Every structure is written in structure tokens, then in C-alpha cells.
């Protein structure tokens, strides 16, 4: 009877070296993945990807004040809420909220409360007419949006308040959309 030395066969991709002892660092996962995950979380917590409280942007003139609460950084595909407050300082015959299309490019507007009495597009603005307004009585408009998934970058535009065709106050704004 002859004894033959039986060679152990390993599956493809494995060899005898895989069975050998490794050093202390070789037994654990690479710290690079933990460092990368930590860096990503730190950037997110710093607000680079949006989230957090909505900042308030304001503009005033002798005739009206305008305040917009809206995120200045948001992620694509997300829903968000904007609140626009208008305070006339004199009687207004046709209080009109006006927004340039470039500010809301690739945003889907879901709701606007209260709804305007009349909506139109004129002189480069989406216009929302609310009729007569008295000084000291604010109009607060709540608008819900969704960012279209194709939108990445920065939208810039203007929110303005008109009395018919006469501009009372304007506020330039921008929104950064992150992936």
C-alpha cells in the first residue's frame, strides 16, 4: 500500500497564503471606510445638503414689506414649504404677488393657500392677484413645492409685490439644489 501525499485544493481565487496569520491591522477592516463615512456625515450635519430651519429673507420699502421663509439649500426630489408674508403700509387696490419663472424653474407647485383671485403671466412674472388690501393687515401665502429630480444647481430670481402694475417692493432670492 502506497501512501500519497494529498494536496489540499482551494476554490478559485483562494490559496494557501489566505490561511496564514496576519498582523494586528490585517485582521480588521480598513479605517478608510470609517473616515469617509464620518466625513460625509460631518458635511451633511453642516447643512451642505440642506435641511435645518428655513431662513427668513426680508425686504421693505415705504409702501410695503415682504418676507419669505424658504430653504436656501435643498436636495433634489424633496418636498418643501415656502411662506410669503406681505404687509402693505398704505391702501392697495390690487395686491399682487409676483415671482420670476427662473426662481421656480424645475419646481412643481403643489398648493398655494390662500389661492389668488386671479393668476397670470405678465412682464416676466408669474402674477397672483389678491385684490384690495388695507395697511397693517398682512397677507400670508403658504406654498408647497417638490423639486423635480432633474434639477441640480442654483435657481435665482425675484419675488415682488405690486399694486396692479406699480411695484411696491422686491426681494432677490436664490435656491441651491443638491443631489
Backbone as a chain_set.jsonl record, in Angstrom:
{"seq": "XXXXXXXXXXXXXXXXXXXXXXXXXXXXXXXXXXXXXXXXXXXXXXXXXXXXXXXXXXXXXXXXXXXXXXXXXXXXXXXXXXXXXXXXXXXXXXXXXXXXXXXXXXXXXXXXXXXXXXXXXXXXXXXXXXXXXXXXXXXXXXXXXXXXXXXXXXXXXXXXXXXXXXXXXXXXXXXXXXX", "coords": {"N": [[0.834, -1.153, 0.0], [0.576, 2.118, -0.868], [1.25, 5.271, 0.293], [0.068, 8.334, -0.589], [0.84, 11.733, -0.733], [-1.649, 13.946, -0.061], [-2.738, 16.696, -1.719], [-4.136, 19.707, -0.709], [-6.89, 21.21, -2.216], [-7.84, 24.403, -3.196], [-10.659, 26.62, -3.599], [-11.286, 28.552, -6.608], [-9.424, 31.548, -6.741], [-8.637, 31.555, -4.111], [-5.896, 30.721, -1.967], [-3.14, 29.006, -0.331], [-1.837, 30.998, 1.134], [-3.843, 32.573, 2.141], [-4.576, 31.39, 4.486], [-2.673, 31.954, 6.324], [-1.317, 33.584, 9.267], [-2.156, 36.922, 10.061], [-1.047, 40.288, 10.585], [-1.78, 42.62, 13.304], [-3.211, 44.842, 12.213], [-4.082, 43.713, 9.862], [-6.164, 42.077, 10.519], [-8.477, 43.498, 10.769], [-11.102, 45.655, 9.499], [-10.471, 48.166, 7.03], [-9.593, 51.43, 8.132], [-10.246, 53.481, 6.465], [-12.844, 53.446, 5.336], [-14.447, 54.083, 7.544], [-13.511, 56.645, 8.117], [-14.231, 58.004, 5.736], [-17.058, 57.748, 5.84], [-17.544, 59.16, 8.21], [-16.67, 61.73, 7.416], [-18.532, 62.306, 5.389], [-20.911, 62.363, 6.924], [-20.313, 64.548, 8.602], [-20.235, 66.668, 6.748], [-22.895, 66.614, 5.899], [-24.231, 67.205, 8.327], [-23.354, 69.78, 8.653], [-24.982, 71.171, 6.992], [-24.662, 71.271, 4.245], [-26.091, 69.699, 2.439], [-28.648, 70.613, 2.698], [-31.695, 70.933, 4.668], [-32.538, 71.541, 8.139], [-33.527, 74.607, 9.862], [-35.781, 76.87, 8.143], [-34.499, 79.69, 6.551], [-35.242, 83.214, 6.915], [-35.988, 85.736, 4.649], [-36.021, 89.187, 3.986], [-37.5, 92.233, 2.746], [-38.021, 95.716, 2.599], [-39.959, 98.638, 1.924], [-41.125, 102.036, 1.524], [-43.745, 101.563, 1.03], [-44.518, 98.891, 1.387], [-43.828, 95.768, 3.086], [-41.969, 92.755, 2.687], [-41.649, 89.358, 3.273], [-39.964, 86.286, 3.099], [-39.959, 82.946, 3.86], [-38.057, 80.324, 3.193], [-36.296, 77.423, 2.133], [-32.796, 77.791, 1.512], [-30.985, 75.995, 0.657], [-31.468, 72.817, -0.649], [-32.336, 69.362, -1.227], [-32.504, 67.54, -4.302], [-35.617, 66.317, -5.565], [-36.974, 66.507, -3.168], [-39.689, 67.562, -0.998], [-40.854, 70.799, -0.098], [-41.705, 73.697, 1.875], [-42.744, 77.002, 1.385], [-43.146, 80.207, 2.777], [-44.748, 83.2, 2.346], [-44.965, 86.465, 3.367], [-46.76, 89.42, 3.217], [-46.916, 92.803, 3.954], [-48.816, 95.497, 3.595], [-48.21, 99.043, 3.648], [-49.736, 101.125, 3.071], [-53.003, 101.877, 1.655], [-53.917, 99.448, -0.78], [-54.959, 98.833, -4.044], [-54.95, 96.587, -5.718], [-53.465, 94.048, -4.642], [-50.7, 92.285, -5.551], [-48.827, 89.402, -5.814], [-45.736, 88.618, -7.171], [-43.579, 86.544, -9.092], [-40.507, 85.67, -10.548], [-40.061, 83.373, -13.256], [-37.598, 82.023, -13.309], [-36.836, 81.599, -10.666], [-38.432, 79.535, -9.745], [-37.854, 77.463, -11.455], [-38.032, 74.18, -12.629], [-39.371, 73.393, -10.329], [-42.147, 71.88, -8.86], [-45.219, 73.128, -8.196], [-47.355, 72.397, -5.642], [-49.439, 73.239, -3.852], [-51.106, 76.361, -3.082], [-51.911, 78.485, -0.634], [-53.602, 81.173, 0.788], [-55.536, 80.761, -2.217], [-54.989, 82.689, -5.14], [-57.047, 85.356, -6.419], [-56.85, 85.853, -9.07], [-54.719, 84.61, -11.616], [-51.803, 85.082, -13.601], [-49.441, 85.585, -16.32], [-47.153, 88.051, -16.803], [-45.107, 90.619, -18.087], [-42.68, 89.25, -17.508], [-43.142, 87.964, -15.075], [-44.699, 85.506, -12.981], [-47.883, 86.135, -11.879], [-49.913, 86.748, -9.094], [-52.889, 87.719, -8.1], [-54.503, 89.306, -5.411], [-56.43, 91.141, -4.846], [-57.969, 94.071, -3.222], [-56.197, 95.592, -0.441], [-55.63, 96.461, 2.952], [-53.699, 98.845, 4.862], [-51.353, 97.559, 7.245], [-52.589, 95.103, 7.546], [-51.663, 91.907, 7.224], [-50.88, 89.719, 4.457], [-50.519, 86.366, 4.249], [-49.031, 83.834, 2.51], [-48.942, 80.45, 1.847], [-46.967, 78.074, 0.277], [-46.526, 74.97, -1.251], [-44.001, 72.916, -2.518], [-42.366, 70.624, -4.803], [-39.157, 69.492, -5.608], [-38.148, 68.923, -8.835], [-36.736, 65.85, -9.967], [-34.715, 66.151, -11.911], [-33.535, 68.559, -11.434], [-30.648, 70.191, -10.542], [-28.412, 72.393, -9.111], [-28.402, 75.988, -9.092], [-31.117, 78.126, -8.613], [-32.087, 81.382, -9.415], [-33.85, 84.374, -8.756], [-36.618, 86.696, -8.496], [-38.868, 87.807, -6.009], [-41.665, 89.783, -5.865], [-43.819, 92.53, -4.937], [-46.728, 94.001, -6.097], [-48.894, 96.792, -6.776], [-51.344, 96.447, -8.675], [-49.977, 97.39, -11.613], [-47.843, 98.729, -10.574], [-44.799, 98.548, -8.932], [-44.196, 97.7, -5.553], [-42.392, 96.58, -3.678], [-39.406, 94.573, -3.798], [-37.634, 91.442, -3.749], [-34.667, 89.852, -4.17], [-33.841, 86.416, -4.606], [-32.297, 83.176, -4.065], [-32.009, 79.652, -4.642], [-30.292, 76.8, -3.795], [-29.896, 73.645, -5.188], [-29.126, 70.489, -4.251], [-27.691, 67.242, -5.041]], "CA": [[0.0, 0.0, 0.0], [1.373, 3.316, -1.008], [0.59, 6.49, 0.773], [0.39, 9.521, -1.368], [0.55, 12.989, -0.051], [-2.846, 14.546, -0.661], [-2.664, 18.168, -1.749], [-5.424, 20.366, -0.488], [-7.264, 22.071, -3.334], [-8.612, 25.568, -2.787], [-11.529, 27.172, -4.654], [-10.665, 29.596, -7.431], [-9.224, 32.838, -6.093], [-8.071, 31.367, -2.78], [-4.665, 29.931, -1.951], [-2.638, 28.681, 0.987], [-1.449, 32.238, 1.815], [-5.009, 33.13, 2.827], [-4.701, 30.742, 5.785], [-1.589, 32.363, 7.21], [-1.587, 34.616, 10.265], [-1.969, 38.308, 9.638], [-0.694, 41.195, 11.671], [-2.909, 43.219, 14.027], [-4.017, 45.666, 11.301], [-4.624, 42.873, 8.81], [-7.341, 41.349, 10.997], [-9.624, 44.403, 10.898], [-11.471, 46.415, 8.305], [-9.67, 49.37, 6.808], [-10.199, 52.619, 8.745], [-10.609, 54.454, 5.423], [-14.305, 53.496, 5.184], [-14.993, 54.811, 8.702], [-13.151, 58.055, 7.938], [-15.077, 58.547, 4.668], [-18.422, 57.854, 6.357], [-17.547, 60.277, 9.165], [-16.571, 62.981, 6.663], [-19.83, 62.504, 4.734], [-21.864, 62.776, 7.963], [-19.962, 65.895, 9.047], [-20.678, 67.601, 5.704], [-24.362, 66.642, 5.952], [-24.633, 67.922, 9.539], [-23.024, 71.196, 8.469], [-26.036, 71.781, 6.186], [-24.333, 71.356, 2.825], [-27.126, 69.009, 1.669], [-29.954, 71.16, 3.043], [-32.247, 70.585, 5.961], [-32.434, 72.588, 9.149], [-34.61, 75.605, 9.825], [-35.873, 77.714, 6.95], [-34.123, 81.083, 6.808], [-36.22, 84.228, 6.524], [-35.422, 86.815, 3.851], [-36.978, 90.293, 4.044], [-37.266, 93.49, 2.035], [-39.018, 96.722, 2.961], [-39.963, 99.931, 1.236], [-42.074, 102.945, 2.18], [-45.113, 101.175, 0.702], [-44.851, 97.527, 1.814], [-42.722, 94.886, 3.473], [-42.087, 91.422, 2.12], [-40.848, 88.377, 3.999], [-40.046, 84.957, 2.501], [-39.311, 81.845, 4.574], [-37.895, 79.256, 2.223], [-34.931, 76.889, 2.207], [-31.853, 78.287, 0.509], [-30.313, 74.79, 0.174], [-32.389, 71.677, -0.549], [-31.939, 68.233, -2.071], [-33.389, 67.267, -5.423], [-36.674, 65.351, -5.298], [-37.602, 66.739, -1.861], [-40.801, 68.485, -0.841], [-40.575, 71.858, 0.861], [-42.741, 74.702, 2.05], [-42.338, 78.409, 1.401], [-44.168, 81.086, 3.358], [-44.526, 84.577, 1.904], [-45.791, 87.411, 4.12], [-46.78, 90.764, 2.634], [-47.565, 93.778, 4.836], [-48.93, 96.818, 2.962], [-48.088, 100.184, 4.56], [-50.736, 102.089, 2.598], [-54.053, 101.128, 0.964], [-53.525, 98.882, -2.071], [-56.182, 98.49, -4.772], [-54.835, 95.235, -6.264], [-52.251, 93.441, -4.098], [-50.27, 91.23, -6.463], [-47.566, 88.719, -5.564], [-45.133, 88.317, -8.47], [-42.368, 85.723, -8.987], [-39.888, 85.376, -11.842], [-40.032, 81.931, -13.518], [-36.28, 81.449, -13.054], [-36.731, 81.201, -9.256], [-39.155, 78.275, -9.54], [-37.555, 76.55, -12.563], [-37.996, 72.761, -12.244], [-40.097, 73.162, -9.083], [-43.557, 71.607, -9.08], [-46.024, 73.755, -7.152], [-48.468, 71.521, -5.283], [-50.548, 74.025, -3.299], [-50.897, 77.758, -2.704], [-53.025, 78.834, 0.245], [-54.849, 81.165, 0.041], [-55.441, 80.843, -3.676], [-55.159, 84.034, -5.681], [-58.297, 85.593, -7.143], [-56.521, 85.8, -10.49], [-53.339, 84.249, -11.904], [-51.421, 85.419, -14.974], [-48.021, 85.802, -16.582], [-47.073, 89.367, -17.419], [-43.847, 91.35, -17.909], [-41.629, 88.41, -16.943], [-43.505, 87.481, -13.745], [-45.958, 84.848, -12.622], [-48.57, 87.134, -11.051], [-51.014, 86.212, -8.283], [-53.622, 88.9, -7.643], [-55.329, 89.054, -4.233], [-57.436, 92.189, -4.697], [-57.656, 95.2, -2.341], [-55.588, 95.302, 0.863], [-55.536, 97.621, 3.845], [-52.406, 98.935, 5.541], [-51.26, 96.888, 8.546], [-53.208, 93.773, 7.527], [-50.753, 91.082, 6.408], [-51.306, 88.582, 3.645], [-49.537, 85.288, 4.378], [-49.284, 82.822, 1.496], [-48.179, 79.211, 2.049], [-46.823, 77.368, -0.993], [-45.812, 73.699, -1.144], [-43.299, 72.567, -3.75], [-41.479, 69.475, -4.9], [-38.069, 69.736, -6.55], [-38.099, 67.89, -9.874], [-35.479, 65.096, -9.844], [-33.695, 66.591, -12.867], [-32.992, 69.86, -11.023], [-29.449, 70.289, -9.71], [-27.778, 73.68, -9.39], [-28.932, 77.141, -8.377], [-32.143, 78.969, -9.233], [-32.079, 82.759, -8.934], [-34.972, 85.14, -9.275], [-37.146, 87.797, -7.704], [-40.237, 87.843, -5.517], [-42.015, 91.199, -5.783], [-45.207, 92.87, -4.62], [-47.218, 95.083, -6.948], [-50.26, 97.301, -6.695], [-51.637, 96.435, -10.105], [-48.744, 97.387, -12.404], [-46.818, 99.513, -9.869], [-44.037, 97.74, -7.981], [-44.09, 98.258, -4.211], [-41.166, 96.077, -3.044], [-38.874, 93.364, -4.451], [-36.652, 90.682, -2.967], [-33.958, 88.832, -4.94], [-33.615, 85.178, -3.862], [-31.711, 82.042, -4.786], [-32.146, 78.351, -4.006], [-29.323, 75.812, -4.272], [-30.436, 72.29, -5.16], [-28.037, 69.496, -4.193], [-28.13, 65.868, -5.364]], "C": [[0.893, 1.235, 0.0], [0.573, 4.513, -0.515], [1.033, 7.66, -0.102], [0.016, 10.757, -0.564], [-0.611, 13.655, -0.791], [-2.715, 16.073, -0.583], [-4.05, 18.754, -1.595], [-5.695, 21.302, -1.651], [-8.164, 23.184, -2.817], [-9.538, 25.995, -3.926], [-10.788, 28.268, -5.424], [-10.569, 30.899, -6.641], [-8.649, 32.739, -4.701], [-6.824, 30.518, -2.894], [-4.201, 29.754, -0.514], [-2.273, 29.934, 1.789], [-2.619, 32.864, 2.566], [-5.206, 32.52, 4.211], [-3.665, 31.232, 6.786], [-2.037, 33.471, 8.151], [-1.34, 35.996, 9.674], [-1.575, 39.13, 10.851], [-1.957, 41.789, 12.29], [-3.8, 44.033, 13.088], [-4.676, 44.828, 10.215], [-5.882, 42.132, 9.218], [-8.605, 42.21, 11.018], [-9.907, 45.094, 9.564], [-10.605, 47.669, 8.214], [-10.352, 50.567, 7.469], [-10.639, 53.655, 7.714], [-12.125, 54.569, 5.293], [-14.949, 54.257, 6.339], [-14.701, 56.304, 8.569], [-14.023, 58.694, 6.858], [-16.52, 58.722, 5.128], [-18.532, 59.022, 7.338], [-17.49, 61.624, 8.472], [-17.898, 63.311, 5.974], [-20.874, 62.982, 5.749], [-21.573, 64.19, 8.461], [-20.418, 66.945, 8.041], [-22.205, 67.731, 5.728], [-24.85, 67.427, 7.165], [-24.329, 69.409, 9.451], [-24.044, 71.905, 7.585], [-25.743, 71.877, 4.709], [-25.414, 70.737, 1.949], [-28.527, 69.501, 2.006], [-30.418, 70.684, 4.393], [-32.063, 71.736, 6.938], [-33.563, 73.586, 9.017], [-34.58, 76.428, 8.542], [-35.432, 79.132, 7.303], [-35.225, 82.03, 6.339], [-35.49, 85.365, 5.821], [-36.456, 87.939, 3.808], [-36.521, 91.462, 3.172], [-38.375, 94.453, 2.45], [-38.864, 97.953, 2.085], [-40.926, 100.821, 2.007], [-43.511, 102.466, 2.003], [-45.509, 99.779, 1.181], [-43.601, 96.827, 2.33], [-43.033, 93.484, 2.966], [-41.142, 90.51, 2.877], [-41.067, 87.014, 3.358], [-39.261, 83.987, 3.381], [-39.269, 80.67, 3.61], [-36.479, 78.713, 2.334], [-34.038, 77.507, 1.144], [-30.98, 77.158, -0.033], [-31.257, 73.615, 0.393], [-31.892, 70.575, -1.484], [-32.978, 68.0, -3.17], [-34.408, 66.187, -5.051], [-37.434, 65.591, -4.009], [-38.817, 67.661, -1.98], [-40.366, 69.582, 0.124], [-41.704, 72.873, 0.841], [-42.107, 76.088, 2.047], [-43.499, 79.215, 1.983], [-43.803, 82.517, 2.987], [-45.502, 85.473, 2.659], [-45.629, 88.804, 3.522], [-47.527, 91.675, 3.594], [-47.62, 95.121, 4.121], [-48.841, 97.927, 4.009], [-49.016, 101.326, 4.161], [-51.838, 101.293, 1.916], [-53.592, 100.691, -0.436], [-54.798, 98.44, -2.784], [-56.133, 97.073, -5.354], [-53.498, 94.632, -5.827], [-51.879, 92.227, -4.938], [-48.9, 90.715, -6.054], [-47.012, 88.316, -6.915], [-43.808, 87.575, -8.265], [-41.816, 85.481, -10.386], [-39.824, 83.86, -12.037], [-38.689, 81.278, -13.193], [-36.117, 80.986, -11.601], [-37.367, 79.834, -9.021], [-38.94, 77.29, -10.692], [-37.357, 75.134, -12.026], [-38.506, 72.51, -10.83], [-41.543, 72.868, -9.479], [-44.329, 72.192, -7.904], [-47.23, 72.86, -6.882], [-49.667, 72.3, -4.753], [-50.112, 75.465, -3.083], [-52.133, 78.166, -1.91], [-52.722, 80.186, 0.877], [-54.596, 81.278, -1.461], [-55.686, 82.28, -4.116], [-56.496, 84.141, -6.399], [-58.072, 85.479, -8.642], [-55.039, 85.471, -10.643], [-53.036, 84.594, -13.352], [-49.902, 85.419, -15.09], [-47.921, 87.091, -17.36], [-45.729, 90.003, -17.099], [-42.769, 90.536, -17.19], [-41.908, 87.868, -15.558], [-44.729, 86.577, -13.803], [-46.613, 85.81, -11.649], [-49.795, 86.511, -10.383], [-51.704, 87.402, -7.625], [-54.562, 88.525, -6.506], [-56.342, 90.16, -3.972], [-57.003, 93.276, -3.724], [-57.058, 94.735, -1.007], [-55.463, 96.6, 1.655], [-54.172, 97.65, 4.519], [-52.454, 98.235, 6.902], [-51.907, 95.524, 8.61], [-52.382, 92.866, 6.623], [-51.492, 90.042, 5.573], [-50.188, 87.551, 3.764], [-49.946, 84.181, 3.418], [-48.356, 81.639, 1.753], [-48.171, 78.452, 0.727], [-46.017, 76.1, -0.752], [-45.261, 73.333, -2.506], [-42.679, 71.188, -3.643], [-40.421, 69.833, -5.929], [-38.076, 68.6, -7.564], [-36.748, 67.182, -9.812], [-34.369, 65.541, -10.798], [-33.0, 67.883, -12.438], [-31.795, 69.695, -10.105], [-28.778, 71.589, -10.099], [-28.433, 74.773, -8.576], [-29.974, 77.856, -9.22], [-32.066, 80.344, -8.598], [-33.27, 83.489, -9.541], [-35.409, 86.188, -8.282], [-38.558, 87.473, -7.262], [-40.546, 89.321, -5.326], [-43.484, 91.351, -5.417], [-45.57, 94.088, -5.461], [-48.578, 95.553, -6.45], [-50.686, 97.472, -8.144], [-50.348, 96.315, -10.886], [-47.591, 98.125, -11.724], [-46.132, 98.659, -8.814], [-43.907, 98.456, -6.643], [-42.786, 97.847, -3.522], [-40.721, 94.826, -3.788], [-37.794, 92.765, -3.587], [-35.969, 89.663, -3.869], [-33.648, 87.62, -4.058], [-32.868, 84.173, -4.719], [-31.91, 80.778, -3.958], [-31.139, 77.411, -4.636], [-29.943, 74.432, -4.115], [-29.263, 71.31, -5.277], [-28.567, 68.113, -4.576], [-28.516, 65.09, -4.117]], "O": [[1.837, 1.349, 0.782], [-0.59, 4.72, -0.86], [2.222, 7.91, -0.303], [-0.975, 10.796, 0.166], [-0.544, 13.89, -1.998], [-2.596, 16.645, 0.501], [-5.002, 18.348, -2.262], [-4.834, 22.096, -2.031], [-9.127, 22.935, -2.093], [-9.231, 25.756, -5.094], [-9.801, 28.828, -4.948], [-11.514, 31.298, -5.961], [-8.21, 33.749, -4.151], [-6.701, 29.695, -3.801], [-4.808, 30.295, 0.411], [-2.392, 29.927, 3.014], [-2.411, 33.606, 3.526], [-5.934, 33.082, 5.029], [-3.776, 30.948, 7.978], [-2.995, 34.195, 7.88], [-0.418, 36.194, 8.883], [-1.754, 38.71, 11.994], [-3.069, 41.494, 11.851], [-5.024, 43.925, 13.161], [-5.73, 45.203, 9.703], [-6.597, 41.61, 8.363], [-9.695, 41.692, 11.263], [-9.082, 45.114, 8.65], [-10.081, 48.154, 9.216], [-11.572, 50.705, 7.374], [-11.334, 54.61, 8.059], [-12.644, 55.676, 5.153], [-15.905, 55.002, 6.125], [-15.557, 57.134, 8.877], [-14.507, 59.811, 7.043], [-17.14, 59.744, 4.833], [-19.499, 59.782, 7.298], [-18.175, 62.562, 8.879], [-18.334, 64.462, 5.978], [-21.636, 63.906, 5.463], [-22.505, 64.953, 8.716], [-20.93, 67.995, 8.429], [-22.74, 68.832, 5.591], [-25.778, 68.227, 7.052], [-24.985, 70.214, 10.112], [-23.979, 73.125, 7.44], [-26.506, 72.507, 3.977], [-25.636, 71.198, 0.83], [-29.505, 68.857, 1.628], [-29.654, 70.108, 5.168], [-31.498, 72.775, 6.595], [-34.445, 73.438, 8.171], [-33.53, 76.654, 7.941], [-35.943, 79.715, 8.26], [-36.034, 81.685, 5.477], [-34.501, 85.892, 6.33], [-37.643, 87.675, 3.615], [-35.334, 91.646, 2.906], [-39.524, 94.05, 2.629], [-37.783, 98.257, 1.58], [-41.48, 100.407, 3.025], [-44.403, 102.901, 2.732], [-46.695, 99.503, 1.364], [-42.474, 97.237, 2.048], [-44.191, 93.087, 2.835], [-39.978, 90.846, 3.096], [-42.204, 86.619, 3.1], [-38.067, 84.169, 3.619], [-40.299, 80.096, 3.257], [-35.55, 79.475, 2.604], [-34.467, 77.722, 0.011], [-30.311, 77.324, -1.053], [-31.786, 73.436, 1.49], [-31.125, 70.83, -2.412], [-34.171, 68.236, -2.98], [-34.092, 65.257, -4.309], [-38.45, 64.939, -3.772], [-38.947, 68.43, -2.932], [-39.6, 69.329, 1.053], [-42.533, 72.906, -0.069], [-41.052, 76.301, 2.646], [-44.668, 78.938, 1.716], [-42.702, 82.988, 3.273], [-46.715, 85.271, 2.601], [-44.516, 89.299, 3.345], [-48.644, 91.362, 4.006], [-46.61, 95.819, 4.037], [-49.337, 97.773, 5.125], [-49.073, 102.359, 4.828], [-51.627, 100.118, 1.617], [-52.966, 101.457, -1.169], [-55.627, 97.746, -2.196], [-57.173, 96.424, -5.471], [-52.514, 94.701, -6.564], [-52.64, 91.264, -5.029], [-47.937, 91.476, -5.958], [-47.73, 87.735, -7.728], [-43.018, 87.924, -7.387], [-42.561, 85.131, -11.302], [-39.559, 83.132, -11.08], [-38.648, 80.1, -12.839], [-35.337, 80.072, -11.335], [-36.892, 79.062, -8.188], [-39.748, 76.383, -10.888], [-36.601, 74.923, -11.078], [-38.12, 71.527, -10.198], [-42.097, 73.544, -10.345], [-44.119, 71.799, -6.757], [-48.029, 72.595, -7.78], [-50.798, 72.045, -5.167], [-48.927, 75.76, -2.923], [-53.248, 78.192, -2.433], [-51.651, 80.337, 1.466], [-53.581, 81.817, -1.904], [-56.498, 82.992, -3.526], [-57.016, 83.155, -6.922], [-58.96, 85.071, -9.391], [-54.203, 85.983, -9.898], [-53.883, 84.428, -14.229], [-49.181, 85.275, -14.103], [-48.511, 87.233, -18.431], [-45.263, 89.931, -15.962], [-42.032, 91.071, -16.361], [-40.995, 87.354, -14.913], [-45.669, 86.827, -14.557], [-45.976, 86.256, -10.695], [-50.601, 85.84, -11.027], [-51.163, 88.013, -6.704], [-55.322, 87.561, -6.606], [-57.047, 90.116, -2.964], [-55.815, 93.403, -3.423], [-57.363, 93.649, -0.513], [-55.225, 97.675, 1.104], [-53.557, 96.604, 4.727], [-53.454, 98.305, 7.617], [-51.793, 94.841, 9.628], [-52.391, 93.027, 5.402], [-52.568, 89.563, 5.933], [-49.04, 87.833, 3.418], [-51.056, 83.655, 3.494], [-47.141, 81.802, 1.863], [-49.22, 78.214, 0.128], [-44.957, 76.139, -0.128], [-45.955, 73.423, -3.518], [-42.49, 70.653, -2.551], [-40.724, 70.396, -6.981], [-38.017, 67.432, -7.181], [-35.72, 67.833, -9.625], [-33.192, 65.323, -10.509], [-31.983, 68.26, -13.02], [-31.909, 69.129, -9.018], [-28.593, 71.864, -11.285], [-28.96, 74.518, -7.493], [-29.744, 78.154, -10.392], [-31.987, 80.461, -7.375], [-33.645, 83.251, -10.688], [-34.681, 86.53, -7.349], [-39.352, 86.934, -8.032], [-39.771, 90.038, -4.692], [-44.28, 90.424, -5.568], [-44.827, 95.067, -5.528], [-49.311, 94.814, -5.793], [-50.426, 98.504, -8.764], [-49.688, 95.277, -10.844], [-46.477, 98.142, -12.248], [-46.779, 98.116, -7.919], [-43.564, 99.636, -6.581], [-42.148, 98.665, -2.859], [-41.546, 94.101, -4.343], [-37.131, 93.45, -2.809], [-36.609, 88.703, -4.299], [-33.244, 87.773, -2.906], [-32.811, 84.301, -5.943], [-31.971, 80.829, -2.729], [-31.12, 77.234, -5.854], [-30.452, 74.086, -3.048], [-28.521, 71.308, -6.259], [-29.762, 67.848, -4.446], [-28.905, 63.926, -4.211]]}, "num_chains": 1, "name": "protein.A"}
